[in-house]
């Protein structure tokens, strides 16, 4: 029988080291990831039986990661255990929606943790039901996240009056005007799972799009959108580099330049 494999996903090195020791003592194989994005890449390349997933991680948290893991579950069986170090700071609505197989706290006793992992992989008993988060704590987390990630809006350039504005030359056929407002469906394809985005601005120097996920500055992305490529007189996918990513409501606005 092939050795079962466990993927540890946590941004804290000390937690990964602790869990690696537990997994090695049980005789299971292990993989490590410092972020949700790294975890998805590993899941795309390896057969993983169980994921121990930190809930509260920067940029790409456990909720977002599990959302994509649930899509992978359509092709392979993957069990997911949420790991949290802060009791009460859980979004119960998200937990009910995403349905992790179990939830454990970082203060769990070693023997209890070993038993949980073995039983989840063996499938001998049903996983315990994750605890219910208190509404007050959930609201506190949401408020804190808003405060910590909110960036000041970029000031808009003043619009000249009709008398001051010089007539703009017509754009060549097939070229998107620099200030055109768009709503083009597109996909980012160089990720483990294709990500849907909306292109809202298209110029010869770069692309601005909205997405549900946050992207780091400097990230290289491949965007698949035939209409956008045709407007820029290019073929195939558009390669861009992230310049800035700012939150706007439930979405992120991402400014990029062509790579």
C-alpha positions in Angstrom: 0.0 0.0 0.0 1.3 3.4 -0.9 2.4 5.7 1.9 -0.2 8.4 2.7 0.9 11.9 2.2 0.1 15.1 4.1 0.6 18.7 3.0 1.3 21.2 5.7 0.2 24.8 4.8 1.2 27.5 7.3 3.1 30.8 7.0 4.8 30.1 10.4 8.0 28.1 10.2 7.8 26.8 13.8 4.3 25.3 13.1 5.5 23.5 10.0 8.5 22.1 11.9 6.2 20.9 14.7 3.7 19.3 12.4 6.5 17.7 10.3 7.8 15.9 13.4 4.3 14.6 14.2 3.8 13.3 10.6 7.2 11.7 10.5 6.5 9.8 13.7 3.3 8.4 12.1 5.2 7.2 9.1 3.4 9.4 6.6 5.0 11.4 3.8 4.9 15.1 4.0 5.0 18.3 1.9 5.3 21.9 3.1 3.9 25.2 1.8 4.3 28.7 3.2 1.2 30.0 1.5 -2.1 29.0 -0.2 -0.7 29.7 -3.6 2.3 27.4 -3.0 -0.1 24.8 -1.7 -2.2 24.8 -4.8 1.0 24.3 -6.9 2.0 21.3 -4.8 -1.5 19.9 -5.1 -1.4 20.3 -8.9 1.9 18.3 -9.1 1.4 15.6 -6.4 -1.2 13.3 -5.1 -2.0 14.5 -1.6 -4.3 12.6 0.8 -4.7 15.2 3.5 -4.0 18.9 3.9 -3.4 20.6 7.2 -4.4 24.2 6.4 -3.8 27.3 8.5 -6.9 29.5 8.4 -5.4 32.9 9.0 -2.6 33.6 6.5 -1.7 36.8 4.8 -2.8 37.6 1.2 -4.3 34.1 0.4 -6.0 32.7 3.5 -7.2 29.2 4.4 -10.8 30.0 3.3 -9.6 31.0 -0.2 -7.3 28.0 -0.5 -10.0 25.6 0.5 -12.3 27.0 -2.1 -9.9 25.9 -4.8 -9.1 22.6 -3.1 -12.8 21.8 -3.2 -12.6 22.1 -7.0 -9.7 19.7 -7.1 -11.8 17.2 -5.0 -13.8 16.6 -8.1 -10.8 14.8 -9.6 -9.1 13.3 -6.5 -10.0 12.6 -2.8 -8.4 15.2 -0.6 -9.3 15.7 3.1 -8.7 19.1 4.7 -8.1 19.9 8.3 -8.4 23.6 9.3 -5.7 24.7 11.7 -6.1 27.8 13.9 -4.2 29.4 16.7 -6.9 31.9 17.7 -10.1 30.5 19.1 -13.1 32.5 18.2 -11.6 34.2 15.2 -13.4 32.0 12.8 -16.0 32.7 10.1 -18.6 30.1 10.8 -20.6 31.0 7.7 -17.4 30.3 5.6 -16.8 27.0 7.5 -20.4 25.9 6.8 -20.0 26.8 3.1 -16.6 25.2 2.5 -17.0 22.2 4.8 -13.5 21.3 6.0 -13.2 17.7 7.2 -12.1 18.8 10.7 -10.8 21.7 12.7 -8.0 21.6 15.2 -6.3 24.3 17.4 -2.5 24.7 17.5 -2.7 24.0 21.2 -4.0 20.5 20.7 -2.3 17.7 22.6 0.2 15.7 20.5 -1.5 12.4 21.1 -4.9 13.8 20.2 -3.5 15.3 17.0 -1.9 11.9 16.1 -5.2 10.1 16.6 -7.2 12.6 14.5 -4.7 12.4 11.6 -4.6 8.6 11.6 -8.4 8.3 11.8 -9.0 10.8 9.1 -6.6 9.0 6.7 -7.9 5.6 7.7 -11.5 6.7 7.4 -12.4 4.6 10.4 -14.5 7.3 12.2 -16.3 10.4 11.0 -14.4 13.7 11.6 -15.5 15.8 14.5 -17.7 18.8 13.8 -15.8 22.1 13.7 -16.7 24.4 16.6 -19.1 27.3 16.1 -17.5 30.7 16.0 -19.1 33.4 18.1 -20.8 36.2 16.0 -18.9 38.9 18.0 -15.5 37.4 17.2 -16.4 36.9 13.6 -17.4 40.5 13.3 -14.2 41.6 15.0 -12.1 39.7 12.5 -13.9 41.1 9.5 -13.4 44.7 10.9 -9.8 44.1 11.6 -9.2 42.7 8.1 -10.9 45.8 6.6 -8.7 48.1 8.5 -5.5 46.3 7.8 -5.9 45.9 4.1 -7.7 49.1 3.2 -5.6 51.3 0.9 -6.3 55.0 0.1 -8.1 55.3 -3.3 -6.0 56.6 -6.1 -7.1 60.2 -6.8 -8.8 60.7 -10.1 -7.4 63.2 -12.6 -9.6 66.3 -13.0 -11.7 66.2 -16.1 -11.3 69.4 -18.3 -14.4 71.4 -19.3 -15.6 71.0 -22.9 -14.1 74.4 -23.7 -10.7 73.4 -22.5 -10.6 69.8 -23.8 -9.0 69.4 -27.2 -10.6 67.0 -29.6 -9.1 63.5 -29.3 -7.9 61.8 -32.5 -9.8 58.6 -33.3 -8.2 55.4 -32.2 -6.9 53.1 -35.0 -9.2 50.2 -35.7 -8.8 47.3 -33.3 -7.0 49.4 -30.7 -8.6 50.0 -27.2 -8.7 53.7 -26.2 -6.4 54.4 -23.3 -9.3 55.5 -21.0 -12.0 53.1 -22.2 -14.1 51.4 -19.5 -14.3 47.7 -20.3 -15.9 44.6 -18.8 -14.1 41.7 -20.5 -14.2 38.2 -19.1 -10.7 36.8 -18.9 -8.7 34.0 -17.1 -5.3 33.8 -15.5 -3.9 30.5 -16.7 -0.4 30.2 -15.1 -1.9 29.2 -11.8 -2.8 25.7 -10.6 -6.4 26.5 -11.2 -7.6 29.0 -13.8 -8.8 32.2 -12.1 -11.6 34.2 -13.5 -11.1 38.0 -13.8 -12.7 41.0 -15.4 -10.5 43.4 -17.5 -11.7 46.9 -16.8 -9.0 48.9 -18.6 -6.7 48.1 -21.5 -3.9 50.2 -22.9 -0.7 49.6 -24.9 1.3 49.8 -21.6 -0.7 47.5 -19.4 -4.0 46.0 -18.2 -6.2 46.7 -15.2 -8.5 44.0 -14.0 -10.7 43.1 -11.0 -10.5 39.8 -9.2 -11.6 38.1 -6.0 -8.0 37.4 -5.0 -5.0 39.5 -4.0 -1.9 39.4 -6.1 1.6 40.4 -4.9 3.5 43.2 -6.6 5.9 41.8 -9.2 3.8 38.6 -9.8 4.0 37.4 -13.4 0.6 36.5 -14.9 -0.6 35.0 -18.1 -4.0 36.4 -19.1 -6.2 34.6 -21.7 -8.7 37.0 -23.4 -9.0 36.9 -27.2 -10.8 40.3 -27.3 -8.1 42.0 -25.3 -5.4 40.4 -27.4 -7.1 41.4 -30.6 -7.5 45.0 -29.4 -3.7 45.1 -28.7 -3.0 43.4 -32.0 -1.4 40.4 -30.3 -2.0 36.7 -30.5 -2.2 34.2 -27.7 -2.1 35.0 -24.1 -1.1 38.3 -22.6 1.9 38.3 -20.2 1.9 41.0 -17.6 3.6 42.0 -14.3 1.6 43.2 -11.3 2.4 46.8 -10.3 -0.3 47.4 -7.7 -3.2 45.6 -6.1 -5.7 47.5 -3.9 -9.0 46.3 -2.3 -12.2 47.8 -3.5 -15.3 46.3 -1.8 -15.3 42.5 -2.1 -12.8 42.7 -5.0 -9.2 43.7 -5.7 -8.2 46.1 -8.5 -5.0 45.0 -10.0 -2.8 47.3 -12.2 -0.3 45.6 -14.4 2.2 46.4 -17.2 2.9 44.2 -20.2 5.9 41.9 -19.6 
